[in-house]
């Protein structure tokens, strides 16, 4: 694939994502206008504060205006990033997945994944840089978690997992699930609540098989594909491989779960949200909103109030000790994207029931759909593939005992579970839920061990 292919990859992705975007909500436009105006007025009301901050941040540099600056080594610098030479330009900020792939020197391919229930999503391919060594192009599917998309595997430049795997010789496939911004439906627009009416069951039973079939067909390597899922991506992998064990063995060589979730054990603030969810969720049809407008909001917020964004990150990750300040606007240009209330409801059900079960529609609908009043369980003992689980002790969504329970229930004879960093009990270095996708030390603390595990999953002779 040449540079022309790369450009087509970008053009196709941009056209797909933007042409199918739902109409902007008036309330969001008004809110953004107010925020923008407030920021403008604030900057003009407090010029002395701005100047003092600049003087503090650049004691030995001249006042050169750098409008393009979007990365700073300290959070303090972000409000004055255009005025200090200590900040710089990161091309990955506000870039699409294909753009990041090309900007970082890799070849990109674009594929359409069509599901039985009418969804069409774009999946991006990062071709291996090692053609005659490494793992000789063994396919790896990277499945993202909630409120992010395929960009979560490319946004950190050289530290990004997609590029680390490509350099190691793997053929990397970046999934975009139906709530990612890279998806359309053959009947419903994103402004229609029916577009978002998908449970985790639907994604596992419709989305995952379509993804794996696309990869297997394109590579002709069915049975050699490695599935790596983070957070929700791990849930979908567990659901699929336990519900369709024979099909999973036909496609997959093994499953690697990062921040693996089958049994939730929330931290306090998420427990409160979970118990309020039955009251709140029925009053809203979707949590989705136009991705580009949420990103605009967070770019403004994080530039002017960077410590607020750090608190948001702490709430959803469990730790920010490994977050690199330089990455602030890059991360909040890929997070958060849309999420359906039905998926949130399913996650809450999993937590409150303590069961790894299908979606609970209520007794009457359960009888019609499942033939029983209570949702059926996913039987992890049917999971026969090699499985490796990596978790962090600072995770806000589950505890070590939850991971151990999942590990023990998995029916595979080849399996393992590990706390990251492996063999290191330093409290400061223990991973949180999202350190698998943002840690500044991820190459030293995690990737080396991950690559060792992947070597165990070489294609069978």
C-alpha positions in Angstrom: 0.0 0.0 0.0 1.5 3.4 -1.0 1.0 7.0 0.0 -2.0 7.2 -2.3 -3.7 4.4 -0.3 -2.9 6.3 2.9 -4.6 9.4 1.6 -7.6 7.4 0.5 -7.8 5.9 3.9 -7.9 9.3 5.5 -10.4 10.8 3.0 -12.7 7.8 3.4 -12.7 7.9 7.2 -13.2 11.7 7.4 -16.1 11.6 4.9 -17.7 8.7 6.7 -17.4 10.2 10.1 -18.5 13.7 9.3 -21.1 13.2 6.5 -23.1 10.8 8.7 -22.9 13.0 11.8 -26.3 13.8 13.4 -27.5 17.4 13.4 -26.0 19.7 16.1 -28.2 20.1 19.1 -29.1 23.7 19.7 -28.5 23.5 23.4 -24.9 22.3 22.8 -24.3 25.1 20.3 -25.6 27.7 22.8 -23.5 26.2 25.6 -20.4 26.2 23.6 -21.0 29.8 22.6 -21.5 30.8 26.2 -18.3 29.0 27.3 -16.3 30.5 24.4 -17.6 34.0 25.2 -16.9 33.5 28.9 -13.3 32.4 28.2 -12.8 35.4 25.9 -14.2 37.8 28.5 -12.2 36.2 31.3 -9.0 36.6 29.3 -9.7 40.2 28.8 -10.8 40.9 32.3 -7.6 39.4 33.8 -4.8 40.5 31.6 -2.5 41.0 34.5 -3.0 37.4 35.6 -2.2 36.2 32.1 1.0 38.3 31.9 2.1 37.1 35.3 1.5 33.5 34.3 3.5 34.0 31.1 6.4 35.6 33.1 6.3 32.7 35.5 6.2 30.0 32.8 8.8 31.5 30.5 11.5 33.3 32.6 14.1 33.1 29.9 12.2 33.3 26.7 10.6 36.0 24.5 6.9 36.5 24.1 6.5 34.8 20.7 2.9 33.9 19.8 2.5 30.2 18.9 -1.2 29.7 18.2 -0.6 26.1 17.1 0.8 25.0 20.5 -1.3 22.2 22.0 1.0 20.2 24.3 2.7 21.4 27.5 5.0 19.7 30.0 3.0 21.2 33.0 -0.7 21.7 33.4 -0.1 25.2 34.6 1.1 26.2 31.1 -2.0 25.3 29.2 -4.0 28.6 29.7 -1.0 30.4 28.2 0.2 27.8 25.8 0.3 30.1 22.8 2.6 32.5 24.6 5.3 30.1 25.9 8.0 28.3 24.0 7.9 25.5 26.6 4.7 24.3 25.0 4.8 22.8 21.5 2.7 21.4 18.7 1.5 17.7 18.7 0.1 16.7 15.3 -2.0 13.9 16.9 -4.3 16.4 18.7 -7.7 16.5 17.0 -6.5 14.0 14.3 -8.5 11.0 13.1 -7.2 7.5 13.5 -6.0 7.2 9.8 -4.3 10.6 10.1 -2.4 9.5 13.2 -1.4 6.3 11.5 0.1 8.2 8.5 1.6 11.0 10.6 3.5 8.4 12.6 5.0 6.8 9.5 2.8 3.7 9.1 0.7 2.4 6.2 -3.1 2.4 6.7 -5.9 0.3 5.2 -9.6 0.9 5.6 -12.2 -1.9 5.7 -16.0 -1.9 6.2 -17.5 -4.3 8.7 -21.1 -5.0 8.1 -23.2 -6.7 10.8 -26.4 -8.7 10.6 -28.4 -6.1 12.4 -27.7 -3.3 9.9 -24.5 -1.5 11.2 -21.6 -0.6 9.0 -18.4 0.4 10.8 -14.9 1.3 9.5 -12.0 -0.8 10.7 -8.4 0.5 10.2 -5.4 -1.7 9.5 -1.8 -0.9 10.4 0.5 -3.0 8.3 3.6 -4.5 10.0 6.9 -2.7 9.6 8.9 -6.0 9.7 8.0 -8.1 6.6 10.5 -10.9 7.0 10.9 -11.2 10.8 9.0 -10.8 14.0 5.7 -12.6 13.9 5.4 -12.4 10.1 2.2 -10.5 10.0 0.1 -12.5 12.6 -3.2 -10.5 12.8 -4.1 -8.8 16.1 -7.5 -7.2 16.6 -7.5 -4.3 19.1 -11.0 -3.7 20.6 -11.5 -0.4 22.5 -13.5 0.3 25.6 -16.4 2.7 26.2 -16.4 6.4 25.2 -13.4 6.0 22.9 -12.8 4.6 19.5 -9.9 3.2 17.5 -7.9 6.3 18.1 -7.2 5.0 21.6 -4.6 2.7 20.1 -2.8 5.5 18.1 -3.0 8.8 20.0 0.3 8.4 22.0 2.6 8.4 19.0 5.5 5.9 19.4 4.0 4.8 22.8 0.8 3.7 21.1 0.1 -0.1 21.2 -0.9 -0.2 17.5 2.6 1.1 16.5 4.5 -1.0 19.1 2.8 -4.2 17.6 3.4 -3.1 14.0 7.1 -2.6 14.8 7.2 -6.1 16.3 5.9 -7.5 13.0 2.2 -7.9 13.7 -0.7 -7.1 11.3 -2.8 -4.7 13.5 -6.5 -4.2 13.1 -8.2 -1.3 14.9 -11.9 -1.9 15.6 -14.6 0.9 15.8 -17.7 -0.3 17.6 -21.1 1.0 16.7 -20.9 3.9 19.2 -17.6 5.2 17.9 -18.4 7.9 15.4 -17.2 5.7 12.5 -20.5 3.8 12.1 -23.8 4.1 10.2 -26.9 2.1 10.1 -28.9 1.1 7.0 -32.2 2.4 8.6 -31.4 4.7 11.4 -29.5 8.0 11.6 -27.4 8.7 14.7 -30.1 11.2 15.8 -32.6 8.3 16.0 -32.7 6.6 19.5 -33.1 3.3 17.7 -29.5 3.6 16.4 -28.3 3.4 20.0 -30.5 0.5 21.1 -27.7 -2.1 21.4 -26.8 -4.0 24.5 -23.4 -5.6 25.1 -25.0 -8.9 24.0 -25.7 -7.4 20.5 -22.1 -6.2 20.1 -20.7 -9.5 21.2 -23.1 -11.6 19.1 -23.2 -9.4 16.0 -20.3 -7.1 16.0 -17.4 -9.3 17.1 -18.1 -12.2 14.6 -18.4 -9.7 11.7 -15.0 -8.1 12.7 -13.2 -11.5 13.0 -14.7 -12.7 9.7 -13.5 -9.5 8.0 -10.0 -9.9 9.3 -9.8 -13.7 8.6 -11.1 -13.1 5.0 -8.6 -10.3 4.3 -5.6 -12.1 5.7 -6.5 -15.7 5.0 -5.2 -16.5 8.6 -8.3 -17.8 10.3 -7.4 -19.5 13.5 -4.3 -17.3 14.0 -5.9 -14.0 15.0 -5.2 -12.6 18.5 -7.9 -10.6 20.2 -6.8 -7.8 22.6 -9.6 -6.0 24.4 -9.5 -3.2 26.9 -12.3 -2.7 29.4 -15.6 -3.2 27.5 -13.5 -4.8 24.8 -12.6 -7.5 27.2 -16.3 -8.0 28.2 -17.2 -8.5 24.5 -14.4 -11.0 24.1 -15.5 -13.0 27.1 -19.1 -13.0 26.0 -18.3 -14.0 22.4 -15.8 -16.8 23.2 -18.1 -18.3 25.9 -21.3 -18.1 23.9 -19.8 -19.3 20.6 -16.8 -21.4 21.6 -16.5 -23.4 18.4 -16.7 -20.3 16.2 -14.2 -18.5 18.4 -11.7 -21.3 18.1 -12.1 -21.2 14.3 -11.1 -17.5 14.2 -8.9 -16.9 17.2 -5.6 -18.1 18.5 -6.1 -16.5 21.9 -7.6 -13.6 23.9 -5.7 -11.0 25.9 -7.8 -8.8 28.3 -6.6 -5.5 29.6 -8.4 -4.2 32.6 -10.5 -7.3 32.3 -14.2 -7.1 33.3 -16.8 -9.8 33.7 -17.6 -9.0 37.4 -17.7 -5.4 38.4 -16.7 -4.1 41.8 -17.1 -0.3 41.6 -15.3 2.3 43.7 -17.6 4.5 45.9 -18.4 7.2 43.4 -19.4 4.7 40.7 -21.4 2.7 43.2 -23.5 5.9 43.9 -24.0 6.4 40.1 -24.9 2.7 39.7 -27.7 2.9 42.3 -29.0 6.2 40.9 -29.0 4.8 37.3 -32.4 3.1 37.4 -33.9 6.5 38.3 -31.9 8.5 35.7 -31.6 6.2 32.7 -35.4 5.8 32.0 -35.6 9.6 31.6 -33.0 9.8 28.8 -33.1 7.8 25.6 -29.4 8.1 24.8 -26.2 9.5 26.3 -24.9 10.1 22.8 -24.1 13.5 21.5 -22.2 14.7 18.4 -18.6 13.7 19.0 -17.1 16.8 17.4 -19.1 19.0 19.8 -18.1 17.1 22.9 -14.4 17.3 21.8 -14.7 21.0 21.2 -16.1 21.5 24.7 -13.2 19.6 26.3 -10.6 21.3 24.3 -11.8 24.6 25.6 -12.3 23.3 29.2 -8.9 21.6 29.3 -7.0 24.5 27.9 -8.5 27.0 30.4 -9.0 24.7 33.4 -6.5 21.8 33.0 -6.8 20.7 36.6 -10.5 20.1 36.2 -9.8 17.7 33.3 -7.2 16.0 35.5 -9.9 15.4 38.1 -12.2 14.0 35.4 -9.4 11.6 34.3 -8.9 10.6 38.0 -12.6 9.8 38.4 -12.7 7.5 35.4 -9.2 6.0 35.7 -8.5 5.6 39.5 -5.1 7.2 39.1 -3.4 10.0 37.3 0.1 9.5 38.6 1.2 8.0 35.3 -0.5 10.5 33.1 1.9 12.8 31.1 0.8 16.4 31.2 1.9 16.8 27.6 -0.9 14.4 26.6 -3.8 16.4 28.0 -5.3 17.8 24.9 -4.4 14.7 22.8 -6.3 12.5 25.2 -9.3 14.8 25.4 -9.4 14.9 21.6 -10.2 11.1 21.6 -12.3 11.0 24.8 -15.2 11.1 25.4 -17.2 9.8 22.4 -20.8 8.7 22.5 -22.3 5.9 24.6 -25.8 4.5 24.6 -27.8 4.4 27.8 -28.7 0.8 27.0 -25.0 -0.2 27.4 -24.7 1.8 30.6 -27.8 0.0 31.9 -26.3 -3.4 31.0 -23.1 -2.5 32.9 -25.1 -1.4 35.9 -27.0 -4.6 35.8 -23.8 -6.6 35.8 -22.6 -4.7 38.9 -25.8 -4.9 40.8 -26.6 -8.5 40.1 -23.1 -9.8 40.6 -23.7 -12.1 37.6 -22.1 -12.3 34.2 -25.4 -12.3 32.4 -27.3 -11.1 29.4 -29.3 -7.9 29.3 -32.3 -7.8 31.7 -35.4 -6.6 29.9 -37.7 -7.2 32.8 -39.6 -10.4 33.6 -42.2 -10.3 30.9 -39.8 -9.4 28.1 -37.2 -11.9 29.4 -39.8 -14.6 29.1 -40.4 -13.7 25.5 -36.7 -13.3 24.6 -35.0 -15.9 26.7 -37.9 -18.2 27.8 -37.2 -17.5 31.4 -37.8 -14.6 33.8 -34.1 -14.1 34.7 -31.5 -13.3 32.1 -29.3 -16.3 31.3 -25.6 -16.4 32.3 -22.6 -16.4 30.1 -20.9 -19.6 30.9 -17.2 -18.9 31.1 -16.4 -22.5 31.4 -17.1 -22.7 27.7 -14.3 -20.4 27.1 -11.6 -22.8 25.8 -9.1 -20.4 24.1 -5.8 -19.4 25.7 -6.6 -16.4 27.9 -4.3 -13.9 29.5 -5.7 -11.2 31.9 -3.8 -8.0 32.9 -5.2 -5.8 35.6 -4.2 -2.9 37.8 -4.6 -2.6 41.6 -5.9 1.0 41.3 -8.7 0.1 39.0 -12.0 1.8 39.9 -14.3 -0.7 38.2 -13.1 -4.0 39.7 -10.8 -5.5 42.3 -8.3 -8.3 42.3 -10.9 -10.7 43.6 -13.1 -9.9 40.6 -10.3 -10.7 38.2 -9.4 -13.9 40.1 -13.1 -15.0 39.8 -13.1 -14.5 36.1 -9.8 -16.3 35.7 -11.0 -19.3 37.7 -14.2 -19.6 35.8 -12.6 -19.5 32.3 -12.5 -23.1 31.0 -9.2 -22.8 29.2 -6.3 -25.0 30.2 -3.9 -22.3 29.0 -4.5 -19.1 31.0 -2.9 -16.6 33.3 -3.7 -13.3 35.2 -1.2 -10.7 36.2 -1.1 -7.4 38.1 0.7 -4.7 36.2 3.5 -3.9 36.7 4.4 -7.6 37.1 6.7 -8.3 40.0 6.7 -4.6 41.2 4.9 -3.6 44.3 5.7 0.1 44.2 2.4 1.8 45.0 3.0 4.7 42.7 3.5 2.4 39.7 0.4 0.3 40.1 -1.9 0.6 37.1 -5.4 2.1 37.1 -8.2 1.2 34.7 -6.9 3.5 31.9 -3.2 3.3 32.4 -3.3 0.5 29.8 -4.0 3.2 27.2 -2.3 6.3 28.6 0.6 5.5 31.0 3.8 7.5 30.4 5.8 4.4 31.5 3.7 1.9 29.5 6.7 0.6 27.5 8.7 -0.3 30.5 5.9 -1.4 32.8 3.7 -3.3 30.4 4.6 -3.7 26.8 7.6 -5.9 27.4 5.5 -8.4 29.4 2.7 -8.2 26.8 5.0 -9.1 23.9 6.3 -12.1 25.9 2.7 -13.3 26.2 2.0 -12.7 22.5 4.9 -15.0 21.6 3.1 -17.8 23.4 0.2 -17.3 21.0 2.1 -17.9 17.7 0.1 -19.6 15.0 -0.1 -23.4 15.3 2.0 -25.3 12.9 
